[in-house]
Amino acid sequence: MRKTESQSDEKLQDELKNSGEIPKHIAIIMDGNGRWARRRGLPRVAGHKRGVETVRDIVEACAQLGVKFLTLYTFSTENWKRPKDEVSTLMRLLLKSLKDRTDELDKNDIKLDTIGDVKAFPLVVQKRLYDDIERTKNNKRMTLNLALSYSGRWELLEAIKSIGRLVQEGKLSIDEITERHVSDFLTTKNIPDPDLLIRTSGEFRVSNFLLWQIAYTEFFITDVYWPDFSRKHLYDAIKDFQRRERRFGKISEQIKKNGKGLKNVSDLPKEIA
């Protein structure tokens, strides 16, 4: 980025920080690489390669803005069903990205982590991934979560199995199970739920991504394909987020006055309760 562009970007970031809350956790469904390539008469791999460059820029922008967690839907469980050549290409791109970018992540105090069934990946990818996670584990500025071989249903099923084992072993009764128990057995147990979910390419679906965690997440859908997604689009998404009123079941007046809601039915008037 040239100096004048960098100065202009810094100004935009300052305006964004001053205009409202920056989401603590942003999740992104990076969609449209193949269609981006097809529209240009290019092989799908060209879209994936361009998408990797977009990842680099958006990671940098989020860290500069003060986002604490960025979760990228990198490779879903369903992606294993794609043609063998494309899956092989994606594995090579992932491995190359880890080799090329980890130094940069570490230098910028960014922690690398992953959610998903990583054991499904080739051993060489697993080793590189675990080594890079170990190397960056003490970084504090931002955590970059890569969702790899990830499925929201798989994650919930694994949590249910873990809770079931506790019940079977007599360590937990069925009536004691709470939402907290479910959250504690998810791969995202150590991070807050996303404040903002961005989906590129104009599709209106969650595609089996963070099904439990996005219960109160704000959505931003853009028609832009992921390879063309820029800092400007990211800033637009955050501006839109800042205009939202997040009520979490309350009404506007409660949010404005920081009012407390009903704790239980016994608090209702006697003629109702």
Secondary structure, DSSP 8 states (H G I E B T S, - for coil): --HHHHHHHHHHHHHHHHHS---SEEEEE---HHHHHHHTT--HHHHHHHHHHHHHHHHHHHHHHT--EEEEEEEEGGGGGS-HHHHHHHHHHHHHHHHHHHHHHHHTTEEEEEES-GGGS-HHHHHHHHHHHHHHTT--SEEEEEEEEE-HHHHHHHHHHHHHHHHHTTSS-GGG--HHHHHHTSTTTTS---SEEEE-TT----TTSSTTTTTT-EEEE-SS-GGG--HHHHHHHHHHHHT----TTS-HHHHHHT-----SGGGS-TTT-
